[in-house]
Amino acid sequence: MSGFFNIFIIPGGLLLIFMLFSLIRLILGPTVPDRIVALDTINTLVVAGMILVGAAYEEVIYIDVAIVYALLSYIGTLYVAKYLEGGSEK
Amino acid sequence: MGTLLAVLYILLGIGVFFNGLGSVGLLRFPDVYTRLHAATKATTFGSIFTSLAVIIYGFSRWNITGDSNFRVLALHTIVALICLIITNPTGAHAIARAAHRSGIMPKQAVIDELKEAKLK
């Protein structure tokens, strides 16, 4: 059914454009927490876009990849935040 | 089928609109705390709505066609949505705490009551 394909792939493309906007902040960001915030936003948008693409192509494996990506990006964000916090204390 | 299409249009529209607001706020706001406020809350809200659209689509197609592939699609999307809802605010709190601990003040701030309270 190509009608449903278009319904889900067009918001996926729009999320890709928003990811590029966030990438501008990741490159420009004056401090390190700005870049972490931009990376966290890109991760959330990647998870949402991967769910949309999985629904568009009717493939369940994309959504499984999105679950693992969400958990791994959470661990990465916590690790970098912990590193930043510990670096200032000592 | 027409009702399903209308519901999908509304949910995807709300989701994409709030995701766009989040990324524009990330570009436009002046310091890290307001950027965190815009980016994290708006993108979590938008992602909840786009995932809800996929869940409703999966259950509706499973109801119409009886293909169990769509049921698996909807259930896995529910699991991904739960992971997103749990992990995203926690990561935002960790980032804000790390930014305050590393000495970054909000723009135009004069006093820092959190530092004066000397909480550990």
N, CA and C atoms of all chains as a GROMACS GRO file, in nm:
protein
  630
    1MET      N    1   0.084  -0.119   0.000
    1MET     CA    2   0.000   0.000   0.000
    1MET      C    3   0.088   0.125   0.000
    2SER      N    4   0.094   0.193  -0.114
    2SER     CA    5   0.189   0.303  -0.125
    2SER      C    6   0.140   0.427  -0.052
    3GLY      N    7   0.008   0.439  -0.025
    3GLY     CA    8  -0.043   0.554   0.049
    3GLY      C    9   0.014   0.562   0.189
    4PHE      N   10   0.019   0.449   0.257
    4PHE     CA   11   0.075   0.448   0.392
    4PHE      C   12   0.226   0.471   0.390
    5PHE      N   13   0.293   0.425   0.281
    5PHE     CA   14   0.437   0.449   0.270
    5PHE      C   15   0.466   0.598   0.269
    6ASN      N   16   0.389   0.675   0.189
    6ASN     CA   17   0.413   0.819   0.183
    6ASN      C   18   0.381   0.888   0.315
    7ILE      N   19   0.276   0.840   0.382
    7ILE     CA   20   0.238   0.902   0.510
    7ILE      C   21   0.351   0.891   0.611
    8PHE      N   22   0.422   0.778   0.613
    8PHE     CA   23   0.526   0.763   0.715
    8PHE      C   24   0.662   0.809   0.669
    9ILE      N   25   0.690   0.810   0.537
    9ILE     CA   26   0.826   0.844   0.497
    9ILE      C   27   0.846   0.995   0.491
   10ILE      N   28   0.739   1.073   0.471
   10ILE     CA   29   0.756   1.219   0.464
   10ILE      C   30   0.788   1.278   0.602
   11PRO      N   31   0.719   1.241   0.712
   11PRO     CA   32   0.767   1.287   0.843
   11PRO      C   33   0.906   1.239   0.877
   12GLY      N   34   0.944   1.119   0.828
   12GLY     CA   35   1.081   1.072   0.848
   12GLY      C   36   1.182   1.166   0.782
   13GLY      N   37   1.152   1.211   0.661
   13GLY     CA   38   1.241   1.305   0.593
   13GLY      C   39   1.248   1.439   0.664
   14LEU      N   40   1.132   1.484   0.719
   14LEU     CA   41   1.133   1.610   0.794
   14LEU      C   42   1.218   1.598   0.920
   15LEU      N   43   1.211   1.481   0.987
   15LEU     CA   44   1.296   1.460   1.106
   15LEU      C   45   1.443   1.463   1.068
   16LEU      N   46   1.474   1.415   0.946
   16LEU     CA   47   1.614   1.420   0.899
   16LEU      C   48   1.660   1.565   0.885
   17ILE      N   49   1.572   1.654   0.836
   17ILE     CA   50   1.608   1.796   0.825
   17ILE      C   51   1.630   1.856   0.964
   18PHE      N   52   1.545   1.818   1.062
   18PHE     CA   53   1.565   1.870   1.198
   18PHE      C   54   1.695   1.819   1.259
   19MET      N   55   1.732   1.696   1.224
   19MET     CA   56   1.862   1.645   1.269
   19MET      C   57   1.976   1.731   1.214
   20LEU      N   58   1.963   1.778   1.089
   20LEU     CA   59   2.068   1.865   1.033
   20LEU      C   60   2.074   1.998   1.107
   21PHE      N   61   1.955   2.053   1.147
   21PHE     CA   62   1.953   2.175   1.228
   21PHE      C   63   2.029   2.154   1.360
   22SER      N   64   2.003   2.039   1.424
   22SER     CA   65   2.072   2.012   1.550
   22SER      C   66   2.221   1.993   1.529
   23LEU      N   67   2.256   1.940   1.411
   23LEU     CA   68   2.399   1.920   1.381
   23LEU      C   69   2.472   2.054   1.371
   24ILE      N   70   2.400   2.160   1.327
   24ILE     CA   71   2.460   2.293   1.324
   24ILE      C   72   2.498   2.336   1.466
   25ARG      N   73   2.406   2.312   1.563
   25ARG     CA   74   2.437   2.348   1.702
   25ARG      C   75   2.550   2.262   1.755
   26LEU      N   76   2.556   2.135   1.712
   26LEU     CA   77   2.665   2.048   1.760
   26LEU      C   78   2.799   2.098   1.709
   27ILE      N   79   2.803   2.155   1.590
   27ILE     CA   80   2.930   2.206   1.538
   27ILE      C   81   2.963   2.342   1.599
   28LEU      N   82   2.861   2.432   1.611
   28LEU     CA   83   2.886   2.568   1.657
   28LEU      C   84   2.905   2.580   1.806
   29GLY      N   85   2.840   2.488   1.883
   29GLY     CA   86   2.821   2.505   2.026
   29GLY      C   87   2.939   2.558   2.103
   30PRO      N   88   2.923   2.668   2.177
   30PRO     CA   89   3.041   2.728   2.240
   30PRO      C   90   3.097   2.645   2.356
   31THR      N   91   3.014   2.576   2.432
   31THR     CA   92   3.066   2.498   2.544
   31THR      C   93   3.037   2.349   2.520
   32VAL      N   94   3.098   2.266   2.608
   32VAL     CA   95   3.081   2.122   2.593
   32VAL      C   96   2.937   2.077   2.622
   33PRO      N   97   2.868   2.128   2.729
   33PRO     CA   98   2.729   2.084   2.750
   33PRO      C   99   2.635   2.120   2.635
   34ASP      N  100   2.663   2.228   2.561
   34ASP     CA  101   2.582   2.258   2.444
   34ASP      C  102   2.590   2.144   2.341
   35ARG      N  103   2.712   2.096   2.321
   35ARG     CA  104   2.728   1.987   2.225
   35ARG      C  105   2.662   1.860   2.275
   36ILE      N  106   2.665   1.836   2.407
   36ILE     CA  107   2.599   1.714   2.458
   36ILE      C  108   2.449   1.724   2.439
   37VAL      N  109   2.391   1.844   2.462
   37VAL     CA  110   2.248   1.863   2.442
   37VAL      C  111   2.211   1.839   2.295
   38ALA      N  112   2.294   1.890   2.204
   38ALA     CA  113   2.267   1.870   2.062
   38ALA      C  114   2.275   1.722   2.024
   39LEU      N  115   2.373   1.651   2.082
   39LEU     CA  116   2.388   1.508   2.052
   39LEU      C  117   2.268   1.430   2.105
   40ASP      N  118   2.220   1.469   2.224
   40ASP     CA  119   2.104   1.401   2.284
   40ASP      C  120   1.980   1.424   2.198
   41THR      N  121   1.965   1.546   2.146
   41THR     CA  122   1.851   1.575   2.058
   41THR      C  123   1.859   1.493   1.931
   42ILE      N  124   1.979   1.482   1.873
   42ILE     CA  125   1.994   1.403   1.751
   42ILE      C  126   1.961   1.257   1.779
   43ASN      N  127   2.000   1.205   1.896
   43ASN     CA  128   1.969   1.066   1.927
   43ASN      C  129   1.820   1.042   1.938
   44THR      N  130   1.748   1.136   2.005
   44THR     CA  131   1.602   1.121   2.016
   44THR      C  132   1.536   1.123   1.878
   45LEU      N  133   1.585   1.216   1.792
   45LEU     CA  134   1.525   1.226   1.659
   45LEU      C  135   1.557   1.103   1.575
   46VAL      N  136   1.676   1.044   1.594
   46VAL     CA  137   1.710   0.922   1.520
   46VAL      C  138   1.618   0.808   1.560
   47VAL      N  139   1.590   0.797   1.693
   47VAL     CA  140   1.501   0.690   1.738
   47VAL      C  141   1.360   0.708   1.680
   48ALA      N  142   1.308   0.833   1.684
   48ALA     CA  143   1.173   0.858   1.631
   48ALA      C  144   1.168   0.833   1.481
   49GLY      N  145   1.273   0.878   1.409
   49GLY     CA  146   1.276   0.858   1.265
   49GLY      C  147   1.290   0.713   1.227
   50MET      N  148   1.364   0.636   1.308
   50MET     CA  149   1.382   0.494   1.276
   50MET      C  150   1.252   0.418   1.294
   51ILE      N  151   1.171   0.459   1.395
   51ILE     CA  152   1.039   0.397   1.413
   51ILE      C  153   0.951   0.428   1.292
   52LEU      N  154   0.957   0.555   1.244
   52LEU     CA  155   0.874   0.592   1.129
   52LEU      C  156   0.915   0.516   1.003
   53VAL      N  157   1.046   0.502   0.983
   53VAL     CA  158   1.094   0.431   0.864
   53VAL      C  159   1.058   0.283   0.871
   54GLY      N  160   1.067   0.226   0.992
   54GLY     CA  161   1.026   0.087   1.010
   54GLY      C  162   0.879   0.066   0.979
   55ALA      N  163   0.795   0.164   1.015
   55ALA     CA  164   0.652   0.153   0.982
   55ALA      C  165   0.629   0.172   0.834
   56ALA      N  166   0.711   0.257   0.768
   56ALA     CA  167   0.690   0.283   0.626
   56ALA      C  168   0.726   0.160   0.542
   57TYR      N  169   0.841   0.097   0.574
   57TYR     CA  170   0.881  -0.021   0.497
   57TYR      C  171   0.823  -0.150   0.552
   58GLU      N  172   0.744  -0.142   0.661
   58GLU     CA  173   0.683  -0.259   0.726
   58GLU      C  174   0.787  -0.362   0.766
   59GLU      N  175   0.898  -0.314   0.822
   59GLU     CA  176   1.005  -0.401   0.869
   59GLU      C  177   1.018  -0.383   1.019
   60VAL      N  178   1.006  -0.493   1.096
   60VAL     CA  179   1.011  -0.484   1.242
   60VAL      C  180   1.154  -0.465   1.291
   61ILE      N  181   1.252  -0.508   1.210
   61ILE     CA  182   1.391  -0.508   1.257
   61ILE      C  183   1.441  -0.366   1.281
   62TYR      N  184   1.387  -0.265   1.208
   62TYR     CA  185   1.428  -0.127   1.231
   62TYR      C  186   1.388  -0.081   1.370
   63ILE      N  187   1.273  -0.128   1.418
   63ILE     CA  188   1.226  -0.086   1.550
   63ILE      C  189   1.307  -0.153   1.660
   64ASP      N  190   1.350  -0.276   1.637
   64ASP     CA  191   1.441  -0.340   1.733
   64ASP      C  192   1.573  -0.265   1.741
   65VAL      N  193   1.622  -0.221   1.626
   65VAL     CA  194   1.745  -0.141   1.624
   65VAL      C  195   1.723  -0.010   1.700
   66ALA      N  196   1.602   0.048   1.688
   66ALA     CA  197   1.573   0.174   1.757
   66ALA      C  198   1.575   0.156   1.908
   67ILE      N  199   1.524   0.041   1.958
   67ILE     CA  200   1.527   0.015   2.102
   67ILE      C  201   1.671   0.012   2.152
   68VAL      N  202   1.757  -0.064   2.083
   68VAL     CA  203   1.896  -0.076   2.126
   68VAL      C  204   1.968   0.058   2.115
   69TYR      N  205   1.935   0.135   2.010
   69TYR     CA  206   1.998   0.267   1.993
   69TYR      C  207   1.959   0.362   2.105
   70ALA      N  208   1.831   0.357   2.148
   70ALA     CA  209   1.786   0.445   2.256
   70ALA      C  210   1.863   0.415   2.384
   71LEU      N  211   1.876   0.284   2.418
   71LEU     CA  212   1.945   0.250   2.542
   71LEU      C  213   2.093   0.285   2.535
   72LEU      N  214   2.157   0.258   2.420
   72LEU     CA  215   2.301   0.287   2.408
   72LEU      C  216   2.328   0.437   2.411
   73SER      N  217   2.239   0.518   2.348
   73SER     CA  218   2.262   0.663   2.350
   73SER      C  219   2.240   0.718   2.490
   74TYR      N  220   2.150   0.657   2.568
   74TYR     CA  221   2.131   0.699   2.707
   74TYR      C  222   2.257   0.673   2.789
   75ILE      N  223   2.317   0.554   2.768
   75ILE     CA  224   2.440   0.522   2.841
   75ILE      C  225   2.552   0.618   2.801
   76GLY      N  226   2.559   0.651   2.672
   76GLY     CA  227   2.662   0.744   2.626
   76GLY      C  228   2.646   0.882   2.685
   77THR      N  229   2.520   0.931   2.691
   77THR     CA  230   2.495   1.063   2.750
   77THR      C  231   2.533   1.065   2.897
   78LEU      N  232   2.494   0.961   2.970
   78LEU     CA  233   2.528   0.955   3.113
   78LEU      C  234   2.678   0.951   3.134
   79TYR      N  235   2.749   0.879   3.046
   79TYR     CA  236   2.893   0.865   3.061
   79TYR      C  237   2.963   0.999   3.040
   80VAL      N  238   2.922   1.071   2.935
   80VAL     CA  239   2.986   1.200   2.907
   80VAL      C  240   2.952   1.301   3.018
   81ALA      N  241   2.827   1.297   3.069
   81ALA     CA  242   2.788   1.390   3.176
   81ALA      C  243   2.867   1.360   3.303
   82LYS      N  244   2.887   1.233   3.332
   82LYS     CA  245   2.964   1.196   3.450
   82LYS      C  246   3.109   1.240   3.438
   83TYR      N  247   3.163   1.227   3.315
   83TYR     CA  248   3.300   1.270   3.290
   83TYR      C  249   3.314   1.421   3.311
   84LEU      N  250   3.216   1.496   3.261
   84LEU     CA  251   3.221   1.643   3.272
   84LEU      C  252   3.209   1.687   3.418
   85GLU      N  253   3.121   1.619   3.492
   85GLU     CA  254   3.100   1.653   3.633
   85GLU      C  255   3.223   1.622   3.716
   86GLY      N  256   3.286   1.505   3.692
   86GLY     CA  257   3.402   1.467   3.769
   86GLY      C  258   3.524   1.550   3.736
   87GLY      N  259   3.532   1.602   3.613
   87GLY     CA  260   3.648   1.679   3.574
   87GLY      C  261   3.660   1.812   3.646
   88SER      N  262   3.542   1.868   3.688
   88SER     CA  263   3.547   1.998   3.754
   88SER      C  264   3.568   1.984   3.903
   89GLU      N  265   3.532   1.868   3.961
   89GLU     CA  266   3.538   1.852   4.106
   89GLU      C  267   3.683   1.847   4.154
   90LYS      N  268   3.770   1.779   4.077
   90LYS     CA  269   3.904   1.757   4.127
   90LYS      C  270   4.002   1.861   4.071
   91MET      N  271  -1.124   0.320   0.715
   91MET     CA  272  -0.992   0.356   0.661
   91MET      C  273  -0.973   0.508   0.662
   92GLY      N  274  -1.083   0.582   0.633
   92GLY     CA  275  -1.072   0.728   0.635
   92GLY      C  276  -1.045   0.781   0.774
   93THR      N  277  -1.106   0.718   0.876
   93THR     CA  278  -1.082   0.760   1.014
   93THR      C  279  -0.938   0.734   1.054
   94LEU      N  280  -0.885   0.618   1.012
   94LEU     CA  281  -0.745   0.586   1.043
   94LEU      C  282  -0.651   0.689   0.980
   95LEU      N  283  -0.680   0.727   0.855
   95LEU     CA  284  -0.595   0.826   0.788
   95LEU      C  285  -0.599   0.960   0.862
   96ALA      N  286  -0.720   1.002   0.906
   96ALA     CA  287  -0.731   1.130   0.976
   96ALA      C  288  -0.654   1.129   1.107
   97VAL      N  289  -0.667   1.017   1.183
   97VAL     CA  290  -0.596   1.007   1.311
   97VAL      C  291  -0.445   1.009   1.288
   98LEU      N  292  -0.400   0.938   1.183
   98LEU     CA  293  -0.255   0.936   1.155
   98LEU      C  294  -0.205   1.074   1.116
   99TYR      N  295  -0.284   1.146   1.034
   99TYR     CA  296  -0.241   1.281   0.995
   99TYR      C  297  -0.229   1.372   1.117
  100ILE      N  298  -0.329   1.365   1.208
  100ILE     CA  299  -0.326   1.454   1.326
  100ILE      C  300  -0.206   1.421   1.415
  101LEU      N  301  -0.187   1.290   1.445
  101LEU     CA  302  -0.079   1.252   1.537
  101LEU      C  303   0.058   1.284   1.477
  102LEU      N  304   0.078   1.251   1.348
  102LEU     CA  305   0.208   1.279   1.286
  102LEU      C  306   0.232   1.428   1.273
  103GLY      N  307   0.124   1.505   1.248
  103GLY     CA  308   0.141   1.650   1.240
  103GLY      C  309   0.186   1.711   1.371
  104ILE      N  310   0.118   1.668   1.482
  104ILE     CA  311   0.158   1.719   1.614
  104ILE      C  312   0.302   1.678   1.644
  105GLY      N  313   0.338   1.553   1.615
  105GLY     CA  314   0.472   1.506   1.647
  105GLY      C  315   0.580   1.578   1.570
  106VAL      N  316   0.561   1.594   1.439
  106VAL     CA  317   0.664   1.660   1.358
  106VAL      C  318   0.673   1.808   1.395
  107PHE      N  319   0.558   1.872   1.427
  107PHE     CA  320   0.559   2.013   1.466
  107PHE      C  321   0.642   2.033   1.593
  108PHE      N  322   0.621   1.947   1.694
  108PHE     CA  323   0.696   1.969   1.819
  108PHE      C  324   0.842   1.930   1.804
  109ASN      N  325   0.873   1.829   1.720
  109ASN     CA  326   1.014   1.800   1.695
  109ASN      C  327   1.083   1.918   1.628
  110GLY      N  328   1.013   1.984   1.535
  110GLY     CA  329   1.071   2.101   1.470
  110GLY      C  330   1.091   2.215   1.566
  111LEU      N  331   0.992   2.236   1.656
  111LEU     CA  332   1.008   2.341   1.758
  111LEU      C  333   1.128   2.313   1.846
  112GLY      N  334   1.151   2.186   1.880
  112GLY     CA  335   1.266   2.152   1.962
  112GLY      C  336   1.396   2.184   1.894
  113SER      N  337   1.410   2.149   1.767
  113SER     CA  338   1.539   2.173   1.702
  113SER      C  339   1.559   2.322   1.670
  114VAL      N  340   1.450   2.396   1.643
  114VAL     CA  341   1.465   2.540   1.622
  114VAL      C  342   1.502   2.609   1.754
  115GLY      N  343   1.440   2.564   1.866
  115GLY     CA  344   1.477   2.620   1.996
  115GLY      C  345   1.620   2.592   2.032
  116LEU      N  346   1.670   2.474   1.991
  116LEU     CA  347   1.812   2.443   2.015
  116LEU      C  348   1.902   2.541   1.943
  117LEU      N  349   1.858   2.590   1.826
  117LEU     CA  350   1.940   2.686   1.753
  117LEU      C  351   1.927   2.827   1.808
  118ARG      N  352   1.808   2.866   1.858
  118ARG     CA  353   1.779   3.006   1.882
  118ARG      C  354   1.804   3.050   2.026
  119PHE      N  355   1.799   2.959   2.125
  119PHE     CA  356   1.805   3.003   2.265
  119PHE      C  357   1.947   3.037   2.307
  120PRO      N  358   1.964   3.123   2.410
  120PRO     CA  359   2.096   3.182   2.434
  120PRO      C  360   2.194   3.097   2.515
  121ASP      N  361   2.150   3.018   2.613
  121ASP     CA  362   2.249   2.943   2.691
  121ASP      C  363   2.207   2.798   2.705
  122VAL      N  364   2.288   2.719   2.779
  122VAL     CA  365   2.273   2.574   2.773
  122VAL      C  366   2.146   2.527   2.843
  123TYR      N  367   2.102   2.600   2.948
  123TYR     CA  368   1.984   2.552   3.023
  123TYR      C  369   1.856   2.574   2.943
  124THR      N  370   1.844   2.688   2.875
  124THR     CA  371   1.725   2.709   2.793
  124THR      C  372   1.726   2.619   2.671
  125ARG      N  373   1.846   2.592   2.617
  125ARG     CA  374   1.853   2.498   2.504
  125ARG      C  375   1.809   2.359   2.548
  126LEU      N  376   1.852   2.319   2.669
  126LEU     CA  377   1.813   2.188   2.722
  126LEU      C  378   1.663   2.180   2.742
  127HIS      N  379   1.606   2.290   2.793
  127HIS     CA  380   1.461   2.299   2.815
  127HIS      C  381   1.386   2.282   2.683
  128ALA      N  382   1.430   2.353   2.578
  128ALA     CA  383   1.360   2.344   2.450
  128ALA      C  384   1.380   2.206   2.388
  129ALA      N  385   1.505   2.164   2.377
  129ALA     CA  386   1.535   2.045   2.299
  129ALA      C  387   1.476   1.920   2.363
  130THR      N  388   1.500   1.901   2.494
  130THR     CA  389   1.463   1.773   2.553
  130THR      C  390   1.312   1.758   2.566
  131LYS      N  391   1.246   1.860   2.620
  131LYS     CA  392   1.102   1.844   2.643
  131LYS      C  393   1.025   1.836   2.512
  132ALA      N  394   1.057   1.926   2.417
  132ALA     CA  395   0.979   1.928   2.293
  132ALA      C  396   1.003   1.802   2.210
  133THR      N  397   1.128   1.756   2.202
  133THR     CA  398   1.150   1.637   2.119
  133THR      C  399   1.094   1.511   2.183
  134THR      N  400   1.092   1.504   2.318
  134THR     CA  401   1.030   1.388   2.381
  134THR      C  402   0.880   1.386   2.354
  135PHE      N  403   0.816   1.503   2.365
  135PHE     CA  404   0.672   1.513   2.338
  135PHE      C  405   0.641   1.476   2.194
  136GLY      N  406   0.719   1.527   2.099
  136GLY     CA  407   0.695   1.496   1.959
  136GLY      C  408   0.718   1.349   1.927
  137SER      N  409   0.822   1.290   1.988
  137SER     CA  410   0.849   1.149   1.960
  137SER      C  411   0.740   1.059   2.017
  138ILE      N  412   0.680   1.100   2.131
  138ILE     CA  413   0.568   1.024   2.185
  138ILE      C  414   0.454   1.022   2.082
  139PHE      N  415   0.427   1.137   2.019
  139PHE     CA  416   0.314   1.141   1.926
  139PHE      C  417   0.342   1.065   1.798
  140THR      N  418   0.466   1.075   1.742
  140THR     CA  419   0.493   0.998   1.620
  140THR      C  420   0.489   0.847   1.649
  141SER      N  421   0.536   0.806   1.770
  141SER     CA  422   0.531   0.664   1.802
  141SER      C  423   0.387   0.618   1.824
  142LEU      N  424   0.302   0.707   1.882
  142LEU     CA  425   0.160   0.672   1.897
  142LEU      C  426   0.094   0.650   1.762
  143ALA      N  427   0.134   0.728   1.662
  143ALA     CA  428   0.079   0.709   1.528
  143ALA      C  429   0.116   0.571   1.475
  144VAL      N  430   0.242   0.528   1.496
  144VAL     CA  431   0.284   0.397   1.447
  144VAL      C  432   0.211   0.286   1.522
  145ILE      N  433   0.189   0.306   1.654
  145ILE     CA  434   0.119   0.203   1.733
  145ILE      C  435  -0.024   0.186   1.683
  146ILE      N  436  -0.093   0.300   1.662
  146ILE     CA  437  -0.232   0.293   1.616
  146ILE      C  438  -0.240   0.233   1.475
  147TYR      N  439  -0.142   0.269   1.390
  147TYR     CA  440  -0.136   0.212   1.254
  147TYR      C  441  -0.118   0.061   1.259
  148GLY      N  442  -0.025   0.015   1.345
  148GLY     CA  443   0.001  -0.128   1.353
  148GLY      C  444  -0.119  -0.206   1.401
  149PHE      N  445  -0.185  -0.159   1.507
  149PHE     CA  446  -0.300  -0.232   1.558
  149PHE      C  447  -0.418  -0.228   1.460
  150SER      N  448  -0.433  -0.114   1.388
  150SER     CA  449  -0.544  -0.106   1.293
  150SER      C  450  -0.523  -0.200   1.175
  151ARG      N  451  -0.397  -0.203   1.122
  151ARG     CA  452  -0.371  -0.294   1.010
  151ARG      C  453  -0.383  -0.440   1.054
  152TRP      N  454  -0.344  -0.468   1.180
  152TRP     CA  455  -0.359  -0.605   1.230
  152TRP      C  456  -0.506  -0.641   1.241
  153ASN      N  457  -0.588  -0.543   1.281
  153ASN     CA  458  -0.731  -0.566   1.293
  153ASN      C  459  -0.795  -0.587   1.156
  154ILE      N  460  -0.745  -0.514   1.054
  154ILE     CA  461  -0.807  -0.524   0.921
  154ILE      C  462  -0.762  -0.650   0.849
  155THR      N  463  -0.626  -0.667   0.840
  155THR     CA  464  -0.575  -0.774   0.755
  155THR      C  465  -0.551  -0.904   0.830
  156GLY      N  466  -0.534  -0.900   0.963
  156GLY     CA  467  -0.504  -1.022   1.037
  156GLY      C  468  -0.360  -1.067   1.022
  157ASP      N  469  -0.273  -0.983   0.967
  157ASP     CA  470  -0.131  -1.018   0.951
  157ASP      C  471  -0.060  -0.992   1.083
  158SER      N  472   0.004  -1.094   1.142
  158SER     CA  473   0.063  -1.078   1.275
  158SER      C  474   0.190  -0.994   1.273
  159ASN      N  475   0.244  -0.965   1.154
  159ASN     CA  476   0.362  -0.879   1.142
  159ASN      C  477   0.331  -0.740   1.196
  160PHE      N  478   0.209  -0.692   1.172
  160PHE     CA  479   0.172  -0.558   1.218
  160PHE      C  480   0.154  -0.554   1.369
  161ARG      N  481   0.108  -0.665   1.428
  161ARG     CA  482   0.095  -0.671   1.573
  161ARG      C  483   0.234  -0.662   1.637
  162VAL      N  484   0.332  -0.735   1.579
  162VAL     CA  485   0.469  -0.729   1.631
  162VAL      C  486   0.526  -0.588   1.617
  163LEU      N  487   0.493  -0.522   1.504
  163LEU     CA  488   0.538  -0.383   1.483
  163LEU      C  489   0.486  -0.292   1.593
  164ALA      N  490   0.356  -0.304   1.626
  164ALA     CA  491   0.298  -0.216   1.728
  164ALA      C  492   0.356  -0.247   1.866
  165LEU      N  493   0.372  -0.376   1.899
  165LEU     CA  494   0.422  -0.410   2.033
  165LEU      C  495   0.567  -0.366   2.050
  166HIS      N  496   0.649  -0.382   1.947
  166HIS     CA  497   0.788  -0.338   1.959
  166HIS      C  498   0.798  -0.186   1.965
  167THR      N  499   0.705  -0.118   1.897
  167THR     CA  500   0.705   0.028   1.908
  167THR      C  501   0.670   0.072   2.049
  168ILE      N  502   0.579  -0.004   2.116
  168ILE     CA  503   0.546   0.029   2.256
  168ILE      C  504   0.671   0.016   2.343
  169VAL      N  505   0.749  -0.091   2.321
  169VAL     CA  506   0.871  -0.110   2.401
  169VAL      C  507   0.971   0.004   2.376
  170ALA      N  508   0.987   0.043   2.248
  170ALA     CA  509   1.079   0.152   2.215
  170ALA      C  510   1.032   0.283   2.278
  171LEU      N  511   0.900   0.305   2.280
  171LEU     CA  512   0.846   0.428   2.339
  171LEU      C  513   0.869   0.432   2.489
  172ILE      N  514   0.854   0.314   2.556
  172ILE     CA  515   0.879   0.310   2.701
  172ILE      C  516   1.026   0.340   2.730
  173CYS      N  517   1.117   0.282   2.650
  173CYS     CA  518   1.260   0.311   2.668
  173CYS      C  519   1.288   0.460   2.651
  174LEU      N  520   1.224   0.521   2.550
  174LEU     CA  521   1.246   0.664   2.523
  174LEU      C  522   1.195   0.749   2.639
  175ILE      N  523   1.075   0.715   2.691
  175ILE     CA  524   1.015   0.796   2.798
  175ILE      C  525   1.098   0.785   2.925
  176ILE      N  526   1.150   0.665   2.955
  176ILE     CA  527   1.228   0.650   3.079
  176ILE      C  528   1.364   0.718   3.066
  177THR      N  529   1.434   0.697   2.954
  177THR     CA  530   1.574   0.740   2.948
  177THR      C  531   1.592   0.888   2.917
  178ASN      N  532   1.498   0.951   2.847
  178ASN     CA  533   1.524   1.087   2.799
  178ASN      C  534   1.526   1.193   2.910
  179PRO      N  535   1.428   1.199   3.002
  179PRO     CA  536   1.436   1.299   3.110
  179PRO      C  537   1.552   1.273   3.206
  180THR      N  538   1.587   1.144   3.224
  180THR     CA  539   1.700   1.113   3.311
  180THR      C  540   1.830   1.167   3.254
  181GLY      N  541   1.848   1.150   3.124
  181GLY     CA  542   1.968   1.204   3.060
  181GLY      C  543   1.972   1.356   3.066
  182ALA      N  544   1.853   1.420   3.054
  182ALA     CA  545   1.850   1.566   3.060
  182ALA      C  546   1.888   1.617   3.198
  183HIS      N  547   1.841   1.548   3.304
  183HIS     CA  548   1.881   1.586   3.440
  183HIS      C  549   2.031   1.571   3.460
  184ALA      N  550   2.088   1.462   3.406
  184ALA     CA  551   2.232   1.441   3.420
  184ALA      C  552   2.310   1.550   3.349
  185ILE      N  553   2.263   1.592   3.231
  185ILE     CA  554   2.334   1.698   3.156
  185ILE      C  555   2.326   1.831   3.232
  186ALA      N  556   2.206   1.864   3.286
  186ALA     CA  557   2.192   1.991   3.357
  186ALA      C  558   2.278   1.994   3.482
  187ARG      N  559   2.282   1.882   3.554
  187ARG     CA  560   2.364   1.873   3.675
  187ARG      C  561   2.512   1.887   3.642
  188ALA      N  562   2.554   1.820   3.533
  188ALA     CA  563   2.694   1.828   3.494
  188ALA      C  564   2.730   1.970   3.448
  189ALA      N  565   2.636   2.036   3.380
  189ALA     CA  566   2.665   2.173   3.335
  189ALA      C  567   2.678   2.268   3.453
  190HIS      N  568   2.592   2.250   3.556
  190HIS     CA  569   2.602   2.337   3.673
  190HIS      C  570   2.728   2.307   3.753
  191ARG      N  571   2.763   2.179   3.762
  191ARG     CA  572   2.884   2.144   3.837
  191ARG      C  573   3.009   2.193   3.767
  192SER      N  574   3.006   2.202   3.634
  192SER     CA  575   3.126   2.248   3.565
  192SER      C  576   3.131   2.400   3.556
  193GLY      N  577   3.042   2.469   3.628
  193GLY     CA  578   3.058   2.612   3.647
  193GLY      C  579   2.996   2.701   3.543
  194ILE      N  580   2.904   2.649   3.463
  194ILE     CA  581   2.840   2.732   3.361
  194ILE      C  582   2.717   2.798   3.423
  195MET      N  583   2.715   2.934   3.419
  195MET     CA  584   2.600   3.008   3.472
  195MET      C  585   2.499   3.032   3.361
  196PRO      N  586   2.369   3.043   3.396
  196PRO     CA  587   2.272   3.088   3.295
  196PRO      C  588   2.304   3.231   3.250
  197LYS      N  589   2.270   3.262   3.125
  197LYS     CA  590   2.298   3.397   3.075
  197LYS      C  591   2.213   3.498   3.150
  198GLN      N  592   2.270   3.615   3.179
  198GLN     CA  593   2.208   3.724   3.253
  198GLN      C  594   2.174   3.686   3.396
  199ALA      N  595   2.238   3.583   3.454
  199ALA     CA  596   2.211   3.547   3.593
  199ALA      C  597   2.301   3.629   3.685
  200VAL      N  598   2.246   3.674   3.801
  200VAL     CA  599   2.325   3.752   3.894
  200VAL      C  600   2.365   3.670   4.016
  201ILE      N  601   2.273   3.588   4.070
  201ILE     CA  602   2.308   3.507   4.186
  201ILE      C  603   2.289   3.360   4.151
  202ASP      N  604   2.356   3.273   4.228
  202ASP     CA  605   2.345   3.129   4.207
  202ASP      C  606   2.308   3.067   4.342
  203GLU      N  607   2.178   3.052   4.365
  203GLU     CA  608   2.134   3.004   4.496
  203GLU      C  609   2.165   2.857   4.516
  204LEU      N  610   2.176   2.782   4.408
  204LEU     CA  611   2.208   2.640   4.423
  204LEU      C  612   2.351   2.621   4.474
  205LYS      N  613   2.441   2.710   4.428
  205LYS     CA  614   2.579   2.701   4.476
  205LYS      C  615   2.591   2.754   4.618
  206GLU      N  616   2.508   2.858   4.653
  206GLU     CA  617   2.513   2.912   4.789
  206GLU      C  618   2.459   2.813   4.890
  207ALA      N  619   2.367   2.725   4.849
  207ALA     CA  620   2.310   2.628   4.943
  207ALA      C  621   2.410   2.520   4.978
  208LYS      N  622   2.516   2.503   4.894
  208LYS     CA  623   2.622   2.405   4.918
  208LYS      C  624   2.567   2.264   4.931
  209LEU      N  625   2.480   2.224   4.840
  209LEU     CA  626   2.430   2.087   4.841
  209LEU      C  627   2.534   1.996   4.779
  210LYS      N  628   2.539   1.875   4.830
  210LYS     CA  629   2.631   1.779   4.772
  210LYS      C  630   2.562   1.703   4.660
   0.00000   0.00000   0.00000
